[in-house]
Amino acid sequence: MHPRARAIESWIPLFLFVILFGVSMDYHMFVVSRIRAAHEAGLATAWALSAGIRAAAGVVTSTAAIMVAVFAVFATLSMQDFKQLGVGPAIAILLDATLIRVVLLPSAITLLGERNWYLPRWLAWLPGLSYPARPETPPARVGSPSVRLP
């Protein structure tokens, strides 16, 4: 008889939740911090959204592609535990990096508009969180293509 998966292993859902929650929050914080930095630099929310997603798109897409490829290799192994451990995260990371970050996050930020950046009054007791501004870019060396001589 050909071995077939008759059930999902009991530890797989919890394990997948923990791994995928961590990866998802990592992607989310990376993208949203870029959007917020663009907004704090003076851009309107719509322009900050565009600039932040453009700044983070390459990193999020490449890491998601690598992770999907690695987990897809697990799906080709013979043990059912590994197959389940490969298919679940591969599909979830692919959906998270595409649908969530490309459709849901921009839609939610667009709908909320400027309300994205303010806490409600009842949360005023929370400490203000901010991060230091990016340091000024170092001056370009003479002879580099970014320096324009008169």
Backbone as JSON, one array per atom type, in Angstrom:
{
  "sequence": "MHPRARAIESWIPLFLFVILFGVSMDYHMFVVSRIRAAHEAGLATAWALSAGIRAAAGVVTSTAAIMVAVFAVFATLSMQDFKQLGVGPAIAILLDATLIRVVLLPSAITLLGERNWYLPRWLAWLPGLSYPARPETPPARVGSPSVRLP",
  "N": [[0.84, -1.19, 0.0], [0.52, 2.21, -0.82], [2.1, 4.81, 0.95], [0.13, 7.21, 2.49], [-1.01, 10.42, 3.56], [-2.98, 10.38, 6.29], [-3.89, 11.94, 8.26], [-3.36, 15.15, 9.74], [-0.42, 15.76, 11.46], [-0.33, 16.11, 15.0], [1.26, 18.14, 16.17], [1.93, 19.87, 14.15], [0.11, 22.1, 13.36], [0.37, 24.0, 15.52], [3.14, 24.46, 15.52], [3.49, 25.5, 12.93], [1.93, 27.81, 13.17], [3.43, 29.32, 15.03], [5.92, 29.68, 13.69], [5.06, 30.94, 11.29], [3.74, 33.2, 12.28], [5.85, 34.63, 13.38], [7.44, 35.13, 11.06], [5.61, 36.58, 9.53], [5.14, 38.86, 11.14], [7.68, 39.91, 11.09], [8.0, 40.63, 8.36], [5.89, 42.47, 8.25], [6.57, 44.49, 10.15], [8.92, 45.4, 9.0], [8.06, 46.49, 6.52], [6.08, 48.37, 7.35], [7.6, 50.03, 9.0], [9.23, 51.28, 7.12], [7.29, 52.67, 5.69], [6.31, 54.38, 7.67], [8.64, 55.85, 8.26], [8.93, 57.23, 5.86], [6.63, 58.77, 5.97], [7.13, 60.32, 8.26], [9.19, 61.76, 7.25], [7.93, 63.68, 5.87], [6.2, 63.08, 3.78], [2.93, 62.67, 2.35], [0.35, 60.36, 3.38], [-0.43, 58.57, 1.27], [1.69, 58.84, -0.55], [3.8, 58.13, 1.11], [3.15, 55.5, 1.61], [3.49, 54.37, -0.93], [6.27, 54.89, -1.31], [7.37, 53.51, 0.87], [6.63, 50.84, 0.43], [7.89, 50.4, -2.0], [10.54, 50.64, -1.16], [10.85, 48.44, 0.51], [10.1, 46.25, -0.97], [11.87, 44.66, -2.56], [13.49, 43.3, -0.67], [11.58, 41.9, 0.9], [10.31, 40.33, -1.07], [12.45, 38.8, -2.11], [13.36, 37.38, 0.18], [11.05, 35.97, 0.79], [10.8, 34.39, -1.51], [13.08, 32.78, -1.31], [12.52, 31.42, 1.1], [10.14, 30.07, 0.43], [11.11, 28.38, -1.57], [12.91, 26.79, -0.07], [11.17, 25.55, 1.79], [9.57, 24.2, -0.02], [11.26, 22.22, -0.88], [11.26, 20.58, 1.34], [8.74, 19.48, 1.05], [9.11, 17.55, -0.87], [10.28, 15.41, 0.35], [10.27, 12.07, 1.84], [9.03, 11.4, 4.32], [5.94, 11.87, 6.03], [5.62, 13.85, 7.98], [7.57, 15.75, 7.27], [6.69, 16.42, 4.72], [4.25, 17.68, 5.32], [5.27, 19.74, 6.84], [6.55, 21.12, 4.9], [4.75, 21.89, 2.83], [2.76, 23.48, 4.1], [4.06, 25.91, 5.29], [5.24, 26.89, 2.9], [3.09, 27.59, 1.2], [1.74, 29.38, 2.89], [3.66, 31.43, 3.36], [4.03, 32.34, 0.78], [1.45, 33.36, 0.23], [1.34, 35.31, 2.23], [3.44, 37.07, 1.57], [2.58, 37.97, -0.87], [-0.4, 38.42, -1.29], [-1.18, 39.54, 1.26], [0.78, 41.55, 1.83], [0.74, 43.0, -0.55], [-1.89, 43.56, -1.24], [-3.75, 43.65, 1.04], [-2.43, 45.15, 3.17], [-1.71, 47.72, 1.9], [-4.34, 48.5, 1.25], [-5.63, 48.72, 3.75], [-4.08, 50.75, 4.95], [-4.57, 52.85, 3.19], [-7.34, 53.16, 3.52], [-7.46, 53.98, 6.21], [-5.97, 56.31, 6.17], [-4.71, 59.38, 7.4], [-5.18, 58.65, 9.99], [-3.68, 56.47, 10.6], [-1.39, 57.17, 11.95], [-1.79, 58.07, 14.51], [-2.6, 57.57, 17.95], [-5.61, 56.47, 19.59], [-7.45, 58.48, 21.98], [-7.95, 57.06, 24.35], [-5.78, 55.41, 24.56], [-3.71, 56.96, 25.36], [-2.1, 56.67, 27.54], [-0.05, 54.97, 26.89], [3.48, 54.68, 26.34], [5.3, 56.95, 24.25], [6.57, 55.83, 21.25], [9.41, 55.95, 19.33], [11.9, 56.06, 16.79], [15.33, 56.78, 16.15], [16.11, 59.29, 13.73], [17.3, 58.66, 10.42], [20.78, 58.83, 9.92], [22.49, 61.57, 8.37], [23.36, 61.28, 4.95], [26.62, 60.31, 4.03], [29.04, 62.64, 2.75], [29.54, 62.72, -0.77], [32.28, 61.32, -2.56], [34.77, 63.1, -4.34], [34.7, 62.91, -7.8], [32.99, 60.79, -7.94], [30.02, 59.48, -9.5], [27.76, 60.76, -8.44], [28.37, 63.32, -7.75], [28.12, 66.55, -8.85], [29.88, 68.66, -10.71], [30.48, 72.2, -11.14]],
  "CA": [[0.0, 0.0, 0.0], [1.28, 3.46, -0.91], [1.88, 5.62, 2.15], [-0.62, 8.45, 2.28], [-1.31, 11.17, 4.78], [-4.36, 10.12, 6.73], [-4.25, 13.03, 9.17], [-2.3, 16.11, 10.02], [0.24, 15.49, 12.73], [-0.88, 16.99, 16.03], [2.14, 19.25, 16.51], [2.16, 20.7, 12.97], [-0.57, 23.4, 13.36], [0.98, 24.93, 16.48], [4.47, 24.78, 15.03], [3.32, 26.38, 11.78], [1.45, 29.1, 13.66], [4.54, 30.04, 15.65], [6.87, 30.07, 12.66], [4.45, 31.88, 10.35], [3.47, 34.45, 12.98], [7.13, 35.34, 13.45], [7.81, 35.6, 9.73], [4.64, 37.59, 9.12], [5.4, 40.09, 11.89], [8.94, 40.44, 10.6], [7.67, 41.32, 7.11], [4.99, 43.59, 8.53], [7.31, 45.57, 10.8], [9.87, 45.94, 8.04], [7.35, 47.33, 5.55], [5.42, 49.49, 8.01], [8.61, 50.99, 9.47], [9.63, 52.07, 5.95], [6.18, 53.58, 5.39], [6.28, 55.41, 8.72], [9.8, 56.72, 8.07], [8.62, 58.12, 4.73], [5.62, 59.73, 6.45], [7.79, 61.25, 9.17], [10.06, 62.62, 6.43], [7.11, 64.75, 5.31], [5.32, 62.65, 2.69], [1.54, 62.34, 2.67], [0.19, 58.92, 3.61], [-0.45, 57.82, 0.01], [3.05, 58.83, -1.09], [4.63, 57.35, 2.05], [2.81, 54.1, 1.36], [4.17, 53.98, -2.16], [7.72, 54.9, -1.1], [7.73, 52.45, 1.82], [6.5, 49.52, -0.21], [8.97, 50.3, -2.98], [11.81, 50.45, -0.46], [10.9, 47.13, 1.15], [9.63, 45.19, -1.86], [12.94, 43.75, -2.97], [13.9, 42.44, 0.45], [10.48, 40.99, 1.25], [10.1, 39.38, -2.16], [13.56, 37.84, -2.21], [13.36, 36.46, 1.32], [9.9, 35.07, 0.64], [11.12, 33.41, -2.56], [14.04, 31.81, -0.75], [11.85, 30.57, 2.09], [9.2, 29.19, -0.28], [11.91, 27.34, -2.22], [13.43, 25.87, 0.95], [10.07, 24.72, 2.3], [9.1, 23.32, -1.11], [12.15, 21.05, -0.87], [10.75, 19.7, 2.39], [7.55, 18.79, 0.54], [9.51, 16.44, -1.73], [10.85, 14.31, 1.14], [9.36, 10.92, 1.93], [8.26, 11.34, 5.58], [4.74, 12.7, 6.02], [5.84, 15.03, 8.82], [8.31, 16.72, 6.49], [5.81, 16.9, 3.65], [3.32, 18.63, 5.92], [6.07, 20.87, 7.27], [6.99, 21.83, 3.7], [3.63, 22.47, 2.07], [2.09, 24.52, 4.89], [4.76, 27.2, 5.28], [5.48, 27.39, 1.54], [1.87, 28.25, 0.74], [1.44, 30.51, 3.77], [4.61, 32.52, 3.12], [3.71, 32.87, -0.54], [0.25, 34.18, 0.37], [1.65, 36.46, 3.07], [4.3, 38.02, 0.86], [1.9, 38.52, -2.04], [-1.73, 38.99, -1.04], [-1.26, 40.37, 2.45], [1.64, 42.74, 1.71], [0.48, 43.75, -1.78], [-3.3, 43.95, -1.33], [-4.41, 43.99, 2.3], [-1.75, 46.23, 3.89], [-1.96, 49.03, 1.28], [-5.76, 48.85, 1.33], [-5.92, 49.16, 5.11], [-3.43, 52.04, 5.18], [-5.29, 53.84, 2.39], [-8.64, 53.42, 4.15], [-7.28, 54.71, 7.46], [-5.42, 57.64, 5.88], [-3.86, 59.98, 8.43], [-5.44, 58.01, 11.29], [-2.66, 55.44, 10.83], [-0.23, 57.67, 12.67], [-2.18, 58.6, 15.81], [-3.28, 56.67, 18.88], [-6.84, 57.02, 20.14], [-7.26, 59.12, 23.29], [-7.96, 56.1, 25.46], [-4.46, 54.77, 24.62], [-2.71, 58.0, 25.61], [-1.22, 56.24, 28.63], [1.09, 54.24, 26.34], [4.63, 55.54, 26.09], [5.54, 57.27, 22.85], [7.67, 55.06, 20.67], [9.99, 56.5, 18.11], [13.26, 55.62, 16.54], [16.1, 57.94, 15.69], [16.1, 59.54, 12.28], [18.47, 58.14, 9.72], [21.84, 59.84, 9.86], [22.69, 62.19, 7.06], [24.21, 60.49, 4.08], [27.97, 60.89, 4.01], [29.29, 63.39, 1.51], [30.07, 61.91, -1.87], [33.69, 61.56, -2.9], [34.99, 63.8, -5.6], [34.93, 61.99, -8.9], [31.93, 59.79, -8.02], [28.98, 59.94, -10.43], [26.7, 61.54, -7.81], [28.82, 64.68, -7.54], [28.03, 67.37, -10.06], [30.79, 69.8, -10.66], [29.95, 73.31, -11.94]],
  "C": [[0.89, 1.25, 0.0], [1.02, 4.3, 0.33], [1.2, 6.94, 1.8], [-0.86, 9.12, 3.62], [-2.77, 10.92, 5.13], [-4.85, 11.23, 7.66], [-3.06, 13.98, 9.29], [-1.72, 15.78, 11.38], [-0.2, 16.52, 13.76], [-0.03, 18.22, 16.33], [2.32, 20.24, 15.35], [1.41, 22.04, 13.04], [0.05, 24.42, 14.32], [2.36, 25.38, 16.01], [4.4, 25.75, 13.86], [2.84, 27.76, 12.21], [2.6, 29.92, 14.22], [5.52, 30.54, 14.6], [6.28, 31.15, 11.75], [4.1, 33.21, 11.0], [4.74, 35.29, 13.06], [7.54, 35.91, 12.11], [6.9, 36.73, 9.28], [4.89, 38.91, 9.84], [6.71, 40.73, 11.44], [8.71, 41.22, 9.31], [6.88, 42.6, 7.39], [5.75, 44.76, 9.15], [8.32, 46.2, 9.84], [9.19, 46.89, 7.07], [6.75, 48.56, 6.22], [6.44, 50.5, 8.55], [9.12, 51.84, 8.31], [8.55, 53.09, 5.59], [6.15, 54.72, 6.41], [7.46, 56.37, 8.58], [9.56, 57.7, 6.93], [7.6, 59.17, 5.15], [6.25, 60.75, 7.38], [8.76, 62.17, 8.44], [9.25, 63.71, 5.72], [6.2, 64.35, 4.17], [3.9, 62.43, 3.2], [1.41, 60.83, 2.75], [0.24, 58.12, 2.31], [0.95, 57.73, -0.59], [4.0, 58.04, -0.2], [4.39, 55.86, 1.86], [3.55, 53.6, 0.12], [5.69, 53.89, -1.97], [8.15, 53.77, -0.17], [7.65, 51.08, 1.21], [7.58, 49.34, -1.26], [10.31, 50.02, -2.31], [11.95, 49.04, 0.1], [10.59, 45.97, 0.21], [10.71, 44.2, -2.24], [13.35, 42.79, -1.89], [12.81, 41.43, 0.79], [10.28, 39.94, 0.18], [11.22, 38.35, -2.23], [13.61, 36.89, -1.03], [12.19, 35.49, 1.24], [10.18, 34.01, -0.41], [12.09, 32.35, -2.07], [13.35, 30.87, 0.22], [10.86, 29.6, 1.43], [9.98, 28.06, -0.96], [12.44, 26.32, -1.22], [12.33, 24.97, 1.47], [9.51, 23.8, 1.23], [9.99, 22.09, -1.21], [11.69, 20.07, 0.19], [9.55, 18.89, 1.89], [7.9, 17.61, -0.36], [10.07, 15.25, -0.96], [9.81, 13.22, 1.37], [8.53, 10.87, 3.22], [7.09, 12.31, 5.54], [4.9, 13.96, 6.86], [6.55, 16.13, 8.02], [7.49, 17.27, 5.34], [4.85, 17.97, 4.18], [4.05, 19.9, 6.35], [6.57, 21.67, 6.08], [5.87, 22.56, 2.99], [3.0, 23.64, 2.81], [2.81, 25.85, 4.86], [4.99, 27.76, 3.88], [4.27, 28.15, 1.03], [1.58, 29.49, 1.58], [2.37, 31.69, 3.53], [4.35, 33.15, 1.75], [2.48, 33.78, -0.48], [0.55, 35.44, 1.18], [2.45, 37.51, 2.31], [3.61, 38.63, -0.35], [0.58, 39.18, -1.66], [-1.77, 39.93, 0.14], [-0.47, 41.66, 2.26], [1.35, 43.58, 0.48], [-0.95, 44.27, -1.84], [-3.85, 44.47, 0.0], [-3.75, 45.16, 3.03], [-1.95, 47.59, 3.22], [-3.43, 49.46, 1.35], [-6.11, 49.38, 2.71], [-5.31, 50.53, 5.39], [-4.14, 53.14, 4.4], [-6.63, 54.17, 3.03], [-8.5, 54.25, 5.42], [-6.71, 56.11, 7.26], [-4.5, 58.14, 6.98], [-4.1, 59.38, 9.82], [-4.46, 56.88, 11.59], [-1.64, 55.89, 11.84], [-0.56, 58.2, 14.06], [-2.86, 57.54, 16.64], [-4.61, 57.29, 19.3], [-6.59, 57.6, 21.54], [-7.17, 58.12, 24.43], [-6.66, 55.31, 25.56], [-3.34, 55.78, 24.89], [-1.74, 57.62, 26.71], [-0.01, 55.45, 28.13], [2.27, 55.18, 26.11], [4.79, 55.8, 24.59], [6.74, 56.5, 22.34], [8.15, 55.75, 19.41], [11.39, 55.95, 17.96], [14.02, 56.79, 15.97], [16.03, 58.07, 14.17], [17.37, 58.97, 11.68], [19.55, 59.22, 9.7], [21.98, 60.38, 8.45], [23.6, 61.3, 6.22], [25.59, 61.12, 4.03], [28.2, 61.64, 2.7], [29.93, 62.5, 0.46], [31.52, 62.28, -2.13], [33.78, 62.29, -4.23], [35.32, 62.77, -6.68], [33.87, 60.9, -8.97], [30.81, 60.34, -8.89], [27.92, 60.81, -9.79], [27.09, 62.99, -7.58], [28.76, 65.42, -8.86], [28.93, 68.59, -9.89], [30.24, 70.92, -11.54], [30.64, 73.43, -13.27]]
}
